[in-house]
Amino acid sequence: MFLDERLEKILEILSKEKKVKVNDLAHKFKVSEVIIRKDLKRLEIEGKLRRTHGGAILLKELVHTIALEDRIINRTKQKEKIAEKIISHIKEKEVIFFDVSSINYMAAERLSKIDKSLKIITNMPSIAALFNKNSQIEIIIAGGDYHKEIGGIIGSEAINNISRYNADKAFIGCAGIDIDTGRVMNFDANDGNTKRKIMDISGQNFLVTESKKINETGSFNFSNLKEFTGIITEKNKLEYSNDIRKKLSEDDTDIL
């Protein structure tokens, strides 16, 4: 088989399976692993994939930031299920922090209809309007500069304000997760650094995201899977592949 033909076949496999391993490709094409690594390096230079430890994944375009109000309107079944799971992990009298996230907004909507006593700290002002005067839930809005597109209060002033509080649990959204390196990403440095500070003041941190964000790409790395107590998606543990379950287990991150 000629080189160009092998490269084309590798891309065909990658488009179907989203991920390939060097040893599998070497066996399939009856060539050495050294040759396959050179093939993958060439395809990476051409911008057609991203190499990982022991293989490669399909290179996806960056998912651009979508305004919060548009994300809230897009009420997928997956997001609704994650919001329900979030509620199940919140106990009476706890202090929780809701990061800027459409899923957290949906979780707050549910809490506004539940007779539960707790405190919510958030940098998402739209959450406050969900709670009426009779609610037992106390709301604290972190101060600072409001970012219209992101829909939250982020940046240095927000970080200074957030640092004055302590939370039992924080629920953090993201734009992408690199399952091989454990990197958790978003698109804005100010937003990412604000998320970082929220995590610093919380006893437990939970990553809340749709499962499709696994192996999506963001432009700013704000954390690592190892720093989260658990990841909350619409899927249950057994719905994930063995590779993903193994990697999350290695990072001591539970699938909730």
C-alpha positions in Angstrom: 0.0 0.0 0.0 1.3 3.4 -1.0 1.9 6.1 1.7 -0.9 8.4 0.4 -3.4 5.5 0.4 -2.5 4.6 3.9 -2.9 8.1 5.2 -6.3 8.3 3.5 -7.3 5.0 5.2 -6.2 6.3 8.6 -8.4 9.3 8.2 -11.3 7.1 7.2 -10.9 5.1 10.3 -10.5 8.2 12.4 -13.7 9.8 11.0 -15.7 6.7 12.0 -14.1 5.9 15.4 -13.0 9.4 16.4 -9.9 7.8 18.0 -7.1 5.5 16.8 -4.2 3.7 18.5 -0.7 3.3 17.0 -0.5 -0.5 17.7 -3.9 -1.2 16.1 -3.0 0.7 13.0 0.4 -1.0 12.8 -1.2 -4.4 12.9 -3.9 -3.4 10.4 -1.5 -2.0 7.8 1.3 -4.5 8.6 3.9 -1.8 9.2 6.0 -0.9 12.2 4.7 1.4 14.9 7.5 3.9 14.0 6.0 4.3 10.5 2.5 4.8 11.9 3.8 7.5 14.3 5.4 9.3 11.3 2.1 9.0 9.5 0.2 10.5 12.4 2.8 13.3 12.8 2.4 14.2 9.1 -1.4 14.3 9.4 -1.1 16.4 12.5 1.1 18.9 10.7 -1.5 19.1 8.0 -4.1 19.9 10.6 -6.2 16.7 10.2 -5.8 15.2 13.6 -4.2 15.6 17.0 -1.8 13.1 18.4 -2.3 11.7 21.8 -0.3 9.3 24.0 -0.3 6.1 22.0 -2.5 7.3 19.2 -4.5 10.2 17.8 -8.0 11.8 17.9 -10.0 13.5 15.3 -9.2 17.2 15.2 -12.4 19.1 16.0 -13.0 22.8 15.3 -13.0 25.0 18.3 -16.5 25.4 19.6 -17.1 29.1 19.7 -18.6 30.8 22.8 -22.4 31.1 22.5 -24.2 33.8 24.5 -25.7 32.5 27.8 -29.2 33.5 26.9 -29.0 31.4 23.7 -27.7 28.4 25.6 -30.5 28.7 28.2 -33.1 28.7 25.4 -31.5 25.6 23.9 -32.9 23.3 26.6 -31.7 19.9 25.5 -32.8 16.7 27.3 -29.2 16.1 28.2 -28.9 19.5 30.0 -32.2 18.9 31.8 -31.0 15.5 33.1 -27.7 17.0 34.3 -29.6 19.8 36.1 -31.6 17.1 37.9 -28.5 15.3 38.9 -27.0 18.5 40.3 -30.0 18.9 42.6 -29.5 15.4 44.0 -26.0 16.3 45.1 -27.1 19.4 47.1 -27.9 18.9 50.8 -29.8 21.0 53.3 -27.9 24.0 54.8 -25.0 23.8 52.3 -23.3 26.7 50.7 -23.0 26.1 47.0 -21.4 28.1 44.2 -23.0 28.1 40.7 -20.5 29.1 38.0 -21.8 30.7 34.8 -23.5 27.9 33.0 -26.9 27.3 31.3 -27.0 23.9 33.1 -26.5 25.7 36.5 -29.3 28.1 35.6 -31.6 25.2 35.0 -30.6 23.6 38.3 -31.3 27.0 40.0 -34.8 27.0 38.4 -35.5 23.6 40.1 -34.1 24.8 43.4 -36.4 27.8 43.3 -39.4 25.5 43.4 -38.1 23.3 46.2 -38.5 24.0 49.9 -34.9 23.8 50.9 -32.7 25.9 53.1 -29.3 26.7 51.7 -27.1 29.5 50.4 -26.2 30.0 46.8 -23.2 32.1 45.7 -23.0 32.9 42.0 -21.4 35.2 39.5 -24.5 34.7 37.2 -26.9 37.6 38.1 -29.8 36.0 36.1 -30.1 33.3 38.8 -31.2 35.8 41.5 -34.4 36.7 39.6 -35.6 33.1 39.9 -36.1 33.3 43.7 -39.1 35.1 45.2 -39.2 36.7 48.7 -40.6 33.6 50.3 -37.8 31.4 49.3 -35.6 30.0 52.1 -32.6 30.1 49.8 -30.2 33.0 50.4 -28.6 34.4 47.2 -25.2 36.2 47.1 -24.1 37.7 43.8 -20.3 38.1 43.3 -19.4 41.7 42.4 -17.3 42.9 39.5 -17.5 43.5 35.8 -20.4 42.0 33.9 -19.5 40.2 30.6 -22.6 40.5 28.4 -21.8 37.6 26.0 -20.7 35.2 28.7 -23.6 36.3 30.9 -21.6 36.5 34.1 -19.4 38.6 36.3 -15.8 37.7 35.6 -12.3 39.2 35.8 -10.0 40.6 38.5 -12.6 42.4 40.5 -14.9 39.3 40.5 -11.9 37.2 41.6 -11.2 39.6 44.5 -14.8 39.5 45.6 -15.1 35.7 45.3 -12.0 35.1 47.4 -13.9 36.5 50.4 -16.3 33.6 50.5 -16.2 29.9 51.3 -18.4 27.2 49.6 -19.1 23.6 50.5 -19.6 22.7 46.8 -19.1 24.4 43.4 -20.6 23.4 40.1 -18.3 24.4 37.2 -19.1 24.4 33.5 -16.6 24.0 30.7 -16.2 24.1 26.9 -14.1 21.0 26.5 -12.3 18.2 28.1 -9.1 16.5 26.8 -9.6 13.0 28.3 -6.0 12.0 27.5 -4.3 14.9 29.3 -7.1 15.7 31.8 -7.2 19.3 30.7 -10.4 21.2 31.3 -10.9 24.1 29.0 -13.0 27.2 28.1 -12.5 30.1 25.7 -11.9 33.2 27.7 -9.0 33.8 30.1 -10.9 36.1 32.5 -13.7 33.5 32.7 -11.2 30.7 33.1 -9.4 32.5 35.9 -12.7 33.2 37.6 -13.6 29.6 37.5 -10.2 28.8 39.0 -10.9 31.1 41.9 -14.3 29.6 42.5 -12.7 26.1 42.7 -10.1 27.5 45.2 -12.8 28.6 47.7 -14.8 25.4 47.5 -14.5 22.2 49.5 -15.7 20.0 46.6 -15.8 20.8 42.9 -18.1 19.2 40.4 -17.6 19.5 36.6 -21.1 19.8 35.0 -21.2 19.3 31.2 -22.8 17.4 28.4 -20.8 14.2 27.5 -20.2 15.5 24.0 -17.7 18.0 25.5 -15.4 15.1 26.1 -12.6 15.6 23.6 -14.0 18.9 22.4 -11.4 21.7 22.4 -11.2 25.1 24.1 -8.5 27.7 23.8 -7.8 28.3 27.5 -6.9 25.6 30.1 -8.3 26.5 33.5 -8.1 23.2 35.4 -7.5 19.4 35.3 -9.8 16.5 35.9 -7.8 15.6 38.9 -9.1 18.7 40.7 -12.7 17.6 40.5 -14.5 15.3 43.0 -16.8 14.2 40.1 -18.1 14.9 36.7 -21.8 15.2 36.2 -23.1 14.5 32.7 -26.3 13.1 31.2 -24.7 9.6 31.0 -24.3 7.1 33.7 -21.0 5.4 34.4 -21.6 2.2 32.5 -22.6 4.2 29.4 -19.0 5.4 28.9 -16.3 3.4 27.1 -13.8 1.4 29.2 -11.1 3.8 28.1 -12.9 6.9 29.4 -13.9 5.1 32.7 -10.3 4.0 33.2 -8.9 7.5 32.5 -11.3 9.2 34.9 -10.5 6.6 37.5 -6.8 7.3 37.1 -7.6 11.0 37.8 -9.7 10.1 40.9 -12.7 11.7 39.2 -15.9 9.9 39.8 -18.7 9.7 37.2 -21.9 10.8 38.9 
